[in-house]
Amino acid sequence: MNETTQPEILVGVSGSRASVAALRWAADEAQRRHARLSVVCAWDPRLRPAHYAEVGENRAPADARAALHSGFAAAMRTAFGPVPPDGIEAELAEGVPERVLIDRSAIAALLVLGAARPQDAHGLSVGPVLRACLSRARCPVVVVSATAGTDAGQRPDSAMAARESALTG
């Protein structure tokens, strides 16, 4: 990160309840640190549904992108209401999600991700994007649970955030 620029907090959003919680947490943290918030929803257009998936799930790439954009917009509305706060950069990025986030972590002060379920002692319950980012991100990583901040004004346990951040660095 360049010392003369405003720090950046990067948050990966998938549209899940956990990623919305991560988005809210990251926005609060960006405000607290006077940092820029960069919201990224990454998708890989090369991924195709399994051959046994329902016929309705086989979408043309343009339809898949439109559906993803709609889900991304819904996540932003869920997190912030009809008008997002100023200073948020939101992007639908094409590429393998973990690669996109890891690449962008090189210029970020912090990467924030959501986890639908708590991590067990061996880290086996997290998904591939979270696992890849925890092991290869180039900045500290904070993992926010789907239930974080469900009580008004509550932030995730700082000990959990520190433990997750320590895994990267």
N, C-alpha and C positions, 0 to 999 in steps of 0.2 A: 504494500500500500504506500502511495506517495504521501510524504509527511505534509505537503502543502495543500492537499485536497481534503475535502470533507470525508470522514470515514463512511464506509458503506456497510450496511447490514443486508445480507442476502437471505431471502426466504424462499424455499421451494414449496410450491402449492400444487396439490393434485386434485383438489376439490373435496377431499375427504373431511370429515369432522375434525380429525387431528390436524390436518394442514390449515384449517380455518383457525384453530386454537393457536397454532404456530404463527400464523399471520398476525393475529391480534397481539401475541406476545412480542413479536419482532417489531411491530409498529410502536408499542409502548417503549421498548428498549431503544429504538431509533430516536424517539422523541427525547428520552432521558439522556442519551449520549449526543444529541444534536447531530445525528448521522442521517445520511441518505438511506432510504429504504428501497431496495430493488427486489421486486416480486417476480419470480420466474415460474412459469408452468411449462415444463418441457415435455415433448412428446416425440416419439419415434414413428414416423409415417411408414417405415418398413415393416413394423410389427403387424401381423395379420392375426385375426382370430383363429383359434384351432379349427381343424377341419370338422370337428364334431360340435362346434358352436351352433347356436340357433341361426337360422337363415337371416333373420332380422339383424343379427349382429355383424354381418358382413357389409361394411359400408365402403363407399368410394372414399378415397383420400380427402377429397374436398368436403364430403359430408362428415367424415371423422373430425376434420379440423374445425368445422362449424360447430359440431357438438361439443368439442373440447373448449372452444372459445366461449360457448354459452355456459358451460360448467365453471370455467374460470371466472367469468363475469358474475355468476351466481355466488361463488365463494367470496369474491370481493364485496358484493352487496351484503352477504351474511356477516362478514367481519366488520364492515364500516358503515353499512346503511347505503342509502341511494347515492351519496356523494363521498368518495374517498377523501381522506385528508390531503392537503397540499404536500408536494415533495415526494410522492410515491411514483416510482417508475415501475410499470407493470408490463410484462412481455410474455407472449406465447412463443417459446423458442423451439425450433425444430432440432431434434437430436436425441440420442440416448439420454434419458434424464440424469442418471448418475454422472455421466461424462460432462454434460452441460454444467451441472452444479459444481463438480470438482474443478473444471476449467475456470469457472467464474469465481471460485473461492480464492484464487490467486490474488485478487485485488480487494477482497472483502476483509473487513475486520472481524466478521462473525457470520456463520452460516446457521440458519435456524430451520429445523425440520420437525414435522409432526410424526408421532408414533401412535398407532391405534391401540396398541397393547403394551404393557410394561415389558422391559427387557429382563430376561432371566439372568442368572449369574454367569452363564456362558455366552450371552448375547445371541442366542439362537432364535429368539422370537421376533427379531426385527426383519424387515424386508430387505431385498437386495439393494435398493437405492440408499437406504439408511446405512446399511452395513458398508457399502462402498464409500460413502461420504465420511463415515466415522474413521475409516482406515486410511483414506487418501486425500481428504480435504486439506487445503493449504492454509487454513485458518481455524480457529476454535469453532467447535460445533455444539449447538445447544439443541437438545431433543425435548420437545414439548409433548406431553401426553394429550390425548383427546379430551380429557376431563379437566385439563389445567385451566384455572381462572374461571371455573363455572360459578363460583361465588363472586359476587360483585367486588371488583377491585383486587381480586386475589391474583398473585403472580405464582408461577411454578416455584417449587422448592429450590432455593438457591444452591443447596448442597447437591441436588440432582443436576442442576445446570453446570455447576463447577465440575462434577464428576464426569459428565458427558464431554465437557470442553477439554478436560485433561486427557481424554482418550486420543485426541488429535495432536497433542502437542507438547 
